[in-house]
C-alpha cells in the first residue's frame, strides 16, 4: 500500500516544485542592492570624470602662452587628470553590469552639476555678494533640480535584473521588439544623415539626434559587454561566446562615429547648447533602447514608471538651467573686412559668413571711394609756393608743388 501510493504522491508534487522554481520574485533585497551599487558607481564615475576634465583644462590654460604646444605632457596636473579620467570611465563602465540601463544613463547629469560647482568655486573674477546671487541663481536652481531628479531616478528606477549570458543577449537580439526598434532607428538615422550631408541641414538638433541614435546602440552594447565580463568573473565564462565579440565591435564602432559627430557639432555650436540638448536627446534614446532590448520596465507598476519619468523631466530642466547660465565665448572679429575692398565678394561657407559684413562708413583711406564724404575728411593739400622770376638774391626751389584738384 505504501509502495503503491508513493509514486502518485511524487507525481502530484512535481508540478508544484517546478512552478516554484520558474516563478522568482523580482523585488528581492539583493536586486535593490545591485541597483544601489550600480548607481553609486555611476555617480562616482561621472564625478571623478568631471574633476579630471577640469584638471586637464586648468593645465591647458596655464600653459596657453608656452612655445611648446605639448608642454602640458610634462605637468603632474595633466597626468593626474588623465588618471582620474580613466578611473571615472571604468566606474561608469562597471556600473552597467549591476543596474539596469535606464537607471544608469540619466545619472550623467551628475557630471554637469559637478562641472557647474567646480566652475563657481574656482572662478577668478571679482564679484560682490548681490552680483554673485543674481548672476548664478539659475545655476543654483539647476543644481538643486538635478539633485532632486537624481534622487527620484535612483529611488523609482527600474528593478529588472538578468544574467548577461550569451544565450540571454542573443534571445533579446532576435526578439521582435528590438528588431522593430532597430528598423525604425535605421530609417530615422538614414533620413537625418541625408538631410545633414546632402541638404546641408547642419542644425544642432539634427546633429545631436545622430549622436543620440548612435549613443543608444553604444550603451546597449556596453551593458552587454560589462555584464558578460561580470558573469565571467563570477565563474560562468562568457568570453568564448561569439556574441561577446560582436557586441564589443559594435560598441567601439558606434562610439567612434558618435565622437565624430560630436566634434562636428562642437565646431558649429556652443558647448553649453550641446551639453543640454545632447543630454536630453541621448538620455531619451538610451532609455527607449533599454526598454525595448533589456525590457527594463517589465513588471513595474504605473506609480514607479510615472515617478521615474518625473525624475527624468526634473533632471532635464536642471541641466538646461545650468547650461543656460554659462558664458558664451566672444569670437574674434578682424578689423578689416573683405567687403570693404572694391570688387571683392563676400565669402560664405554653407550660408555662414566667414568675414563679418561691416557696412559702416569707417574705412582705411584708399580701400573705399571717398567722393561722397564731407570736406573735413578730404585729404589736405600742401601750400603752393609760387615761383619768382627775376628776383635777385632769392634762389628758386629745386622742386615745384602743384595744386591738386579733387577731379584729379
GIVEN-V50610 format. One record per residue. N is the residue number from 1. RES is the residue in one letter. SS is DSSP state (alpha for helix, beta for strand, coil for the rest). OMEGA is omega in whole degrees, -180 to 180 (* if undefined). BURIAL is I if it has 9 or more other ideal C-beta (glycine too) atoms within 8 Angstrom, else O. Layout:
BEGIN
n=N res=RES ss=SS omega=OMEGA burial=BURIAL
n=N res=RES ss=SS omega=OMEGA burial=BURIAL
END
This chain:
BEGIN
n=1 res=X ss=coil omega=-179 burial=O
n=2 res=X ss=alpha omega=179 burial=O
n=3 res=X ss=alpha omega=-180 burial=O
n=4 res=X ss=alpha omega=-178 burial=O
n=5 res=X ss=alpha omega=-175 burial=O
n=6 res=X ss=alpha omega=178 burial=O
n=7 res=X ss=alpha omega=-180 burial=O
n=8 res=X ss=alpha omega=178 burial=O
n=9 res=X ss=alpha omega=179 burial=O
n=10 res=X ss=alpha omega=179 burial=O
n=11 res=X ss=alpha omega=180 burial=O
n=12 res=X ss=alpha omega=-177 burial=O
n=13 res=X ss=alpha omega=-179 burial=O
n=14 res=X ss=alpha omega=180 burial=O
n=15 res=X ss=alpha omega=180 burial=O
n=16 res=X ss=alpha omega=-180 burial=O
n=17 res=X ss=alpha omega=179 burial=O
n=18 res=X ss=alpha omega=178 burial=O
n=19 res=X ss=alpha omega=179 burial=O
n=20 res=X ss=alpha omega=180 burial=O
n=21 res=X ss=alpha omega=-174 burial=O
n=22 res=X ss=alpha omega=-178 burial=O
n=23 res=X ss=coil omega=179 burial=O
n=24 res=X ss=coil omega=-180 burial=O
n=25 res=X ss=coil omega=-175 burial=O
n=26 res=X ss=coil omega=-174 burial=I
n=27 res=X ss=coil omega=177 burial=O
n=28 res=X ss=coil omega=-176 burial=O
n=29 res=X ss=alpha omega=-178 burial=O
n=30 res=X ss=alpha omega=179 burial=O
n=31 res=X ss=alpha omega=176 burial=I
n=32 res=X ss=alpha omega=177 burial=I
n=33 res=X ss=alpha omega=176 burial=O
n=34 res=X ss=alpha omega=176 burial=I
n=35 res=X ss=alpha omega=-179 burial=I
n=36 res=X ss=alpha omega=179 burial=I
n=37 res=X ss=alpha omega=179 burial=I
n=38 res=X ss=alpha omega=180 burial=I
n=39 res=X ss=alpha omega=179 burial=I
n=40 res=X ss=alpha omega=177 burial=O
n=41 res=X ss=alpha omega=180 burial=I
n=42 res=X ss=alpha omega=179 burial=I
n=43 res=X ss=alpha omega=178 burial=I
n=44 res=X ss=alpha omega=-179 burial=I
n=45 res=X ss=alpha omega=180 burial=I
n=46 res=X ss=alpha omega=179 burial=I
n=47 res=X ss=alpha omega=-180 burial=I
n=48 res=X ss=alpha omega=178 burial=I
n=49 res=X ss=alpha omega=178 burial=I
n=50 res=X ss=alpha omega=177 burial=I
n=51 res=X ss=alpha omega=-180 burial=I
n=52 res=X ss=alpha omega=180 burial=I
n=53 res=X ss=alpha omega=178 burial=I
n=54 res=X ss=alpha omega=175 burial=I
n=55 res=X ss=alpha omega=178 burial=I
n=56 res=X ss=alpha omega=177 burial=I
n=57 res=X ss=alpha omega=178 burial=O
n=58 res=X ss=alpha omega=178 burial=I
n=59 res=X ss=alpha omega=178 burial=I
n=60 res=X ss=alpha omega=-179 burial=I
n=61 res=X ss=alpha omega=-180 burial=O
n=62 res=X ss=alpha omega=-177 burial=O
n=63 res=X ss=coil omega=-178 burial=I
n=64 res=X ss=coil omega=-178 burial=O
n=65 res=X ss=coil omega=-178 burial=O
n=66 res=X ss=coil omega=179 burial=O
n=67 res=X ss=coil omega=178 burial=O
n=68 res=X ss=coil omega=-178 burial=O
n=69 res=X ss=coil omega=-179 burial=O
n=70 res=X ss=coil omega=-179 burial=O
n=71 res=X ss=alpha omega=-179 burial=I
n=72 res=X ss=alpha omega=176 burial=I
n=73 res=X ss=alpha omega=-177 burial=O
n=74 res=X ss=alpha omega=-177 burial=O
n=75 res=X ss=coil omega=177 burial=I
n=76 res=X ss=alpha omega=-179 burial=O
n=77 res=X ss=alpha omega=-178 burial=I
n=78 res=X ss=alpha omega=-180 burial=I
n=79 res=X ss=alpha omega=174 burial=I
n=80 res=X ss=alpha omega=177 burial=I
n=81 res=X ss=alpha omega=178 burial=I
n=82 res=X ss=alpha omega=178 burial=I
n=83 res=X ss=alpha omega=179 burial=I
n=84 res=X ss=alpha omega=179 burial=I
n=85 res=X ss=alpha omega=177 burial=I
n=86 res=X ss=alpha omega=179 burial=O
n=87 res=X ss=alpha omega=179 burial=I
n=88 res=X ss=alpha omega=179 burial=I
n=89 res=X ss=alpha omega=175 burial=I
n=90 res=X ss=alpha omega=177 burial=I
n=91 res=X ss=alpha omega=178 burial=I
n=92 res=X ss=alpha omega=180 burial=I
n=93 res=X ss=alpha omega=-179 burial=I
n=94 res=X ss=alpha omega=180 burial=I
n=95 res=X ss=alpha omega=179 burial=I
n=96 res=X ss=coil omega=-179 burial=I
n=97 res=X ss=coil omega=-176 burial=I
n=98 res=X ss=coil omega=-172 burial=I
n=99 res=X ss=coil omega=177 burial=I
n=100 res=X ss=coil omega=-178 burial=I
n=101 res=X ss=alpha omega=-178 burial=I
n=102 res=X ss=alpha omega=177 burial=I
n=103 res=X ss=alpha omega=-174 burial=I
n=104 res=X ss=alpha omega=-172 burial=I
n=105 res=X ss=alpha omega=-179 burial=I
n=106 res=X ss=alpha omega=-179 burial=I
n=107 res=X ss=alpha omega=175 burial=I
n=108 res=X ss=alpha omega=174 burial=I
n=109 res=X ss=alpha omega=178 burial=I
n=110 res=X ss=alpha omega=180 burial=I
n=111 res=X ss=alpha omega=178 burial=I
n=112 res=X ss=alpha omega=178 burial=I
n=113 res=X ss=alpha omega=-180 burial=I
n=114 res=X ss=alpha omega=178 burial=I
n=115 res=X ss=alpha omega=179 burial=I
n=116 res=X ss=alpha omega=-180 burial=I
n=117 res=X ss=alpha omega=179 burial=I
n=118 res=X ss=alpha omega=178 burial=I
n=119 res=X ss=alpha omega=179 burial=I
n=120 res=X ss=alpha omega=-178 burial=I
n=121 res=X ss=alpha omega=-175 burial=O
n=122 res=X ss=coil omega=177 burial=O
n=123 res=X ss=coil omega=-174 burial=O
n=124 res=X ss=coil omega=179 burial=O
n=125 res=X ss=coil omega=176 burial=O
n=126 res=X ss=coil omega=-178 burial=O
n=127 res=X ss=coil omega=174 burial=O
n=128 res=X ss=coil omega=-177 burial=O
n=129 res=X ss=alpha omega=-179 burial=O
n=130 res=X ss=alpha omega=178 burial=O
n=131 res=X ss=alpha omega=-180 burial=O
n=132 res=X ss=alpha omega=-180 burial=I
n=133 res=X ss=alpha omega=-180 burial=O
n=134 res=X ss=alpha omega=-176 burial=O
n=135 res=X ss=alpha omega=-174 burial=O
n=136 res=X ss=alpha omega=179 burial=I
n=137 res=X ss=alpha omega=179 burial=O
n=138 res=X ss=alpha omega=178 burial=I
n=139 res=X ss=alpha omega=179 burial=I
n=140 res=X ss=alpha omega=178 burial=O
n=141 res=X ss=alpha omega=179 burial=I
n=142 res=X ss=alpha omega=177 burial=I
n=143 res=X ss=alpha omega=178 burial=I
n=144 res=X ss=alpha omega=179 burial=I
n=145 res=X ss=alpha omega=179 burial=I
n=146 res=X ss=alpha omega=178 burial=I
n=147 res=X ss=alpha omega=178 burial=I
n=148 res=X ss=alpha omega=178 burial=I
n=149 res=X ss=alpha omega=178 burial=I
n=150 res=X ss=alpha omega=178 burial=I
n=151 res=X ss=alpha omega=178 burial=I
n=152 res=X ss=alpha omega=179 burial=I
n=153 res=X ss=alpha omega=-179 burial=I
n=154 res=X ss=alpha omega=-176 burial=I
n=155 res=X ss=alpha omega=-174 burial=O
n=156 res=X ss=alpha omega=179 burial=I
n=157 res=X ss=coil omega=179 burial=I
n=158 res=X ss=coil omega=-174 burial=I
n=159 res=X ss=coil omega=-180 burial=I
n=160 res=X ss=coil omega=-179 burial=I
n=161 res=X ss=coil omega=-178 burial=O
n=162 res=X ss=coil omega=177 burial=O
n=163 res=X ss=coil omega=-178 burial=O
n=164 res=X ss=coil omega=175 burial=I
n=165 res=X ss=coil omega=-180 burial=I
n=166 res=X ss=alpha omega=180 burial=I
n=167 res=X ss=alpha omega=-179 burial=O
n=168 res=X ss=alpha omega=-180 burial=I
n=169 res=X ss=alpha omega=177 burial=I
n=170 res=X ss=alpha omega=179 burial=I
n=171 res=X ss=alpha omega=176 burial=O
n=172 res=X ss=alpha omega=-176 burial=I
n=173 res=X ss=alpha omega=-179 burial=I
n=174 res=X ss=coil omega=178 burial=O
n=175 res=X ss=coil omega=-176 burial=O
n=176 res=X ss=alpha omega=177 burial=O
n=177 res=X ss=alpha omega=-178 burial=I
n=178 res=X ss=alpha omega=178 burial=I
n=179 res=X ss=alpha omega=177 burial=I
n=180 res=X ss=alpha omega=179 burial=I
n=181 res=X ss=alpha omega=180 burial=I
n=182 res=X ss=alpha omega=178 burial=O
n=183 res=X ss=alpha omega=178 burial=O
n=184 res=X ss=alpha omega=-180 burial=O
n=185 res=X ss=alpha omega=179 burial=I
n=186 res=X ss=alpha omega=179 burial=O
n=187 res=X ss=alpha omega=-180 burial=O
n=188 res=X ss=alpha omega=-179 burial=I
n=189 res=X ss=alpha omega=179 burial=I
n=190 res=X ss=alpha omega=177 burial=O
n=191 res=X ss=alpha omega=179 burial=O
n=192 res=X ss=alpha omega=179 burial=I
n=193 res=X ss=alpha omega=177 burial=I
n=194 res=X ss=alpha omega=180 burial=I
n=195 res=X ss=alpha omega=-179 burial=I
n=196 res=X ss=alpha omega=-177 burial=I
n=197 res=X ss=alpha omega=-173 burial=O
n=198 res=X ss=coil omega=-177 burial=O
n=199 res=X ss=coil omega=180 burial=O
n=200 res=X ss=coil omega=179 burial=O
n=201 res=X ss=coil omega=-177 burial=O
n=202 res=X ss=coil omega=175 burial=O
n=203 res=X ss=coil omega=-176 burial=O
n=204 res=X ss=alpha omega=-180 burial=I
n=205 res=X ss=alpha omega=180 burial=O
n=206 res=X ss=alpha omega=-178 burial=I
n=207 res=X ss=alpha omega=-178 burial=I
n=208 res=X ss=alpha omega=171 burial=I
n=209 res=X ss=alpha omega=174 burial=I
n=210 res=X ss=alpha omega=177 burial=I
n=211 res=X ss=alpha omega=-178 burial=I
n=212 res=X ss=alpha omega=179 burial=I
n=213 res=X ss=alpha omega=175 burial=I
n=214 res=X ss=alpha omega=180 burial=I
n=215 res=X ss=alpha omega=178 burial=I
n=216 res=X ss=alpha omega=175 burial=I
n=217 res=X ss=alpha omega=179 burial=I
n=218 res=X ss=alpha omega=-177 burial=I
n=219 res=X ss=alpha omega=176 burial=I
n=220 res=X ss=alpha omega=179 burial=I
n=221 res=X ss=alpha omega=178 burial=I
n=222 res=X ss=alpha omega=180 burial=I
n=223 res=X ss=alpha omega=179 burial=I
n=224 res=X ss=alpha omega=-179 burial=I
n=225 res=X ss=alpha omega=-179 burial=I
n=226 res=X ss=alpha omega=179 burial=I
n=227 res=X ss=alpha omega=179 burial=I
n=228 res=X ss=alpha omega=175 burial=I
n=229 res=X ss=alpha omega=179 burial=I
n=230 res=X ss=alpha omega=178 burial=I
n=231 res=X ss=alpha omega=178 burial=I
n=232 res=X ss=alpha omega=178 burial=I
n=233 res=X ss=alpha omega=180 burial=O
n=234 res=X ss=coil omega=175 burial=O
n=235 res=X ss=coil omega=-180 burial=O
n=236 res=X ss=coil omega=-173 burial=O
n=237 res=X ss=coil omega=179 burial=O
n=238 res=X ss=coil omega=-176 burial=I
n=239 res=X ss=coil omega=177 burial=O
n=240 res=X ss=coil omega=-180 burial=O
n=241 res=X ss=coil omega=179 burial=I
n=242 res=X ss=alpha omega=-178 burial=O
n=243 res=X ss=alpha omega=178 burial=I
n=244 res=X ss=alpha omega=-178 burial=I
n=245 res=X ss=alpha omega=174 burial=O
n=246 res=X ss=alpha omega=178 burial=O
n=247 res=X ss=alpha omega=180 burial=I
n=248 res=X ss=alpha omega=179 burial=I
n=249 res=X ss=alpha omega=178 burial=O
n=250 res=X ss=alpha omega=179 burial=I
n=251 res=X ss=alpha omega=-179 burial=I
n=252 res=X ss=alpha omega=-177 burial=O
n=253 res=X ss=alpha omega=-179 burial=O
n=254 res=X ss=alpha omega=178 burial=I
n=255 res=X ss=alpha omega=179 burial=I
n=256 res=X ss=alpha omega=179 burial=O
n=257 res=X ss=alpha omega=176 burial=I
n=258 res=X ss=alpha omega=177 burial=I
n=259 res=X ss=alpha omega=179 burial=O
n=260 res=X ss=alpha omega=179 burial=O
n=261 res=X ss=alpha omega=176 burial=I
n=262 res=X ss=alpha omega=177 burial=I
n=263 res=X ss=alpha omega=177 burial=O
n=264 res=X ss=alpha omega=178 burial=I
n=265 res=X ss=alpha omega=-179 burial=I
n=266 res=X ss=alpha omega=177 burial=I
n=267 res=X ss=alpha omega=-176 burial=O
n=268 res=X ss=alpha omega=-172 burial=O
n=269 res=X ss=coil omega=-178 burial=O
n=270 res=X ss=coil omega=-178 burial=O
n=271 res=X ss=alpha omega=179 burial=O
n=272 res=X ss=alpha omega=177 burial=I
n=273 res=X ss=alpha omega=179 burial=I
n=274 res=X ss=alpha omega=-179 burial=I
n=275 res=X ss=alpha omega=-176 burial=I
n=276 res=X ss=alpha omega=-178 burial=I
n=277 res=X ss=alpha omega=179 burial=I
n=278 res=X ss=alpha omega=178 burial=I
n=279 res=X ss=alpha omega=-178 burial=I
n=280 res=X ss=alpha omega=-177 burial=I
n=281 res=X ss=alpha omega=-178 burial=I
n=282 res=X ss=alpha omega=179 burial=I
n=283 res=X ss=alpha omega=179 burial=I
n=284 res=X ss=alpha omega=-180 burial=I
n=285 res=X ss=alpha omega=-179 burial=I
n=286 res=X ss=alpha omega=178 burial=I
n=287 res=X ss=alpha omega=177 burial=I
n=288 res=X ss=alpha omega=179 burial=I
n=289 res=X ss=alpha omega=178 burial=I
n=290 res=X ss=alpha omega=180 burial=I
n=291 res=X ss=alpha omega=-178 burial=I
n=292 res=X ss=alpha omega=-177 burial=I
n=293 res=X ss=alpha omega=-176 burial=I
n=294 res=X ss=coil omega=179 burial=I
n=295 res=X ss=coil omega=-174 burial=I
n=296 res=X ss=coil omega=-173 burial=I
n=297 res=X ss=coil omega=177 burial=I
n=298 res=X ss=coil omega=180 burial=O
n=299 res=X ss=coil omega=179 burial=O
n=300 res=X ss=coil omega=179 burial=I
n=301 res=X ss=coil omega=-174 burial=O
n=302 res=X ss=alpha omega=-178 burial=O
n=303 res=X ss=alpha omega=-180 burial=O
n=304 res=X ss=alpha omega=180 burial=I
n=305 res=X ss=alpha omega=-180 burial=I
n=306 res=X ss=alpha omega=179 burial=O
n=307 res=X ss=alpha omega=176 burial=I
n=308 res=X ss=alpha omega=177 burial=I
n=309 res=X ss=alpha omega=177 burial=O
n=310 res=X ss=alpha omega=177 burial=I
n=311 res=X ss=alpha omega=177 burial=I
n=312 res=X ss=alpha omega=-180 burial=I
n=313 res=X ss=alpha omega=179 burial=I
n=314 res=X ss=alpha omega=177 burial=I
n=315 res=X ss=alpha omega=176 burial=I
n=316 res=X ss=alpha omega=-180 burial=I
n=317 res=X ss=alpha omega=179 burial=I
n=318 res=X ss=alpha omega=178 burial=I
n=319 res=X ss=alpha omega=179 burial=I
n=320 res=X ss=alpha omega=180 burial=I
n=321 res=X ss=alpha omega=179 burial=I
n=322 res=X ss=alpha omega=-178 burial=I
n=323 res=X ss=alpha omega=179 burial=I
n=324 res=X ss=alpha omega=-176 burial=I
n=325 res=X ss=coil omega=-179 burial=I
n=326 res=X ss=coil omega=177 burial=O
n=327 res=X ss=coil omega=175 burial=O
n=328 res=X ss=coil omega=-180 burial=O
n=329 res=X ss=coil omega=179 burial=O
n=330 res=X ss=coil omega=-178 burial=O
n=331 res=X ss=coil omega=179 burial=O
n=332 res=X ss=coil omega=179 burial=O
n=333 res=X ss=coil omega=-180 burial=O
n=334 res=X ss=coil omega=-179 burial=O
n=335 res=X ss=coil omega=-179 burial=O
n=336 res=X ss=coil omega=-179 burial=O
n=337 res=X ss=coil omega=-178 burial=I
n=338 res=X ss=alpha omega=-178 burial=I
n=339 res=X ss=alpha omega=177 burial=I
n=340 res=X ss=alpha omega=180 burial=I
n=341 res=X ss=coil omega=-179 burial=O
n=342 res=X ss=coil omega=178 burial=O
n=343 res=X ss=coil omega=-179 burial=O
n=344 res=X ss=coil omega=180 burial=O
n=345 res=X ss=coil omega=178 burial=O
n=346 res=X ss=coil omega=178 burial=I
n=347 res=X ss=coil omega=-178 burial=O
n=348 res=X ss=beta omega=176 burial=O
n=349 res=X ss=beta omega=-179 burial=O
n=350 res=X ss=coil omega=176 burial=O
n=351 res=X ss=coil omega=-180 burial=O
n=352 res=X ss=beta omega=-177 burial=O
n=353 res=X ss=beta omega=177 burial=O
n=354 res=X ss=coil omega=178 burial=O
n=355 res=X ss=coil omega=178 burial=I
n=356 res=X ss=coil omega=180 burial=O
n=357 res=X ss=coil omega=179 burial=O
n=358 res=X ss=coil omega=-177 burial=O
n=359 res=X ss=coil omega=-180 burial=O
n=360 res=X ss=coil omega=-177 burial=O
n=361 res=X ss=coil omega=-178 burial=O
n=362 res=X ss=coil omega=178 burial=O
n=363 res=X ss=coil omega=180 burial=O
n=364 res=X ss=coil omega=171 burial=O
n=365 res=X ss=alpha omega=-170 burial=O
n=366 res=X ss=alpha omega=179 burial=O
n=367 res=X ss=alpha omega=179 burial=I
n=368 res=X ss=coil omega=177 burial=O
n=369 res=X ss=coil omega=-175 burial=O
n=370 res=X ss=coil omega=-178 burial=I
n=371 res=X ss=coil omega=-176 burial=O
n=372 res=X ss=coil omega=-178 burial=O
n=373 res=X ss=coil omega=-180 burial=O
n=374 res=X ss=coil omega=-177 burial=O
n=375 res=X ss=alpha omega=-178 burial=O
n=376 res=X ss=alpha omega=179 burial=O
n=377 res=X ss=alpha omega=179 burial=O
n=378 res=X ss=coil omega=-178 burial=I
n=379 res=X ss=coil omega=180 burial=O
n=380 res=X ss=coil omega=179 burial=O
n=381 res=X ss=coil omega=179 burial=O
n=382 res=X ss=coil omega=178 burial=O
n=383 res=X ss=coil omega=-176 burial=O
n=384 res=X ss=coil omega=177 burial=O
n=385 res=X ss=coil omega=-179 burial=O
n=386 res=X ss=coil omega=-179 burial=O
n=387 res=X ss=coil omega=-178 burial=O
n=388 res=X ss=coil omega=-180 burial=O
n=389 res=X ss=coil omega=174 burial=O
n=390 res=X ss=coil omega=178 burial=O
n=391 res=X ss=coil omega=-177 burial=O
n=392 res=X ss=coil omega=178 burial=O
n=393 res=X ss=coil omega=179 burial=O
n=394 res=X ss=coil omega=-180 burial=O
n=395 res=X ss=coil omega=179 burial=O
n=396 res=X ss=coil omega=179 burial=O
n=397 res=X ss=coil omega=-179 burial=O
n=398 res=X ss=coil omega=179 burial=O
n=399 res=X ss=coil omega=-178 burial=O
n=400 res=X ss=coil omega=180 burial=O
n=401 res=X ss=coil omega=-179 burial=O
n=402 res=X ss=coil omega=174 burial=O
n=403 res=X ss=coil omega=179 burial=O
n=404 res=X ss=coil omega=176 burial=O
n=405 res=X ss=coil omega=-179 burial=O
n=406 res=X ss=coil omega=179 burial=O
n=407 res=X ss=coil omega=177 burial=O
n=408 res=X ss=coil omega=* burial=O
END
